[in-house]
């Protein structure tokens, strides 16, 4: 005999599986929704905190703006004063430079030798003078060569002048050295 089970067991089991599947899907949707809500709240909180920090920084910038303007004004004034000091130092060096060169010339010029003309151009000095003999001119040349204020000392020419006294006229060229660098050397 054939037995037929009239109870809907398979159908009940299928309904139960569908119900479990729907329950699981609902739980998954609830979990995903909770995760999205949590992430959204964290990001929103970070945005609020970042906005608050930006606002605070803007207030700090506005607060320190007058001090920054004062610092900029002081820097500008400092630069102006430094330029003025440099000009004064340059003028002071230029004022004392020729005095030192002339003092050096006076100390290195031997007796019985006279400078009659002296001119400078582009850092070079040209000296003309008279002497009793060529030995004094040679002594003057070597003395100038040892000076820290002159370099490349060169004799252009010498001529014997006839007259009541026999004098030797000479022309000497040399390069002037900056007195400040000469002191450092």
C-alpha positions, 0 to 999 in steps of 0.5 A: 500500500501506498502511504501518502503523508498529507501533512505539509512538512516540506512546505512548512520547512520551506516556509521556515527557511524563508522566514529564517533567511528574511530574519537574517537579511533583516539583521544584516540590514540593521547591522549595516545601517548601524555601521553606516550610522556610526561611521557617519556620526564619527565623520560628522564629529571630525568635521565639527572638530576640524571646523572648530580648529579652523575657526580658532586658527582664524581667530588666532591669526586675526589676534596676532595680525597687529603683531605681525604688522609691527614685526614687518614694520620693524624688519623694514626699519631694520633694513633701512637702518642697516643700509644707513649704517653701511653707507656711514661705514663706507664713508668713514672708510673712504674718509680715512683711506687717503689719509692712511695712504698719504701717511704711508707715502710720507713714511716710505719717502727717503730724504732727498727725494721729492714727489711733485705730482700724484694722481689716482685713477681706477685704483691705480696711483701715478707718482712723479717726482725728483731725486738726487740720484737713481739709488734713491729712486730704487730705494723708494721703489723697494720701500713702496713694494714692501708697503701693504697699501701698494702692490705691483709697483713699477718704474715707468721712466727716469730722466736726468735733468740738467740745471744748477743741480743734476736731478733725476725725474721719475714716474712710478705706477702702483696699484692701491690696495684697500686699507681695510684689506691691507690691515686684515692682511 
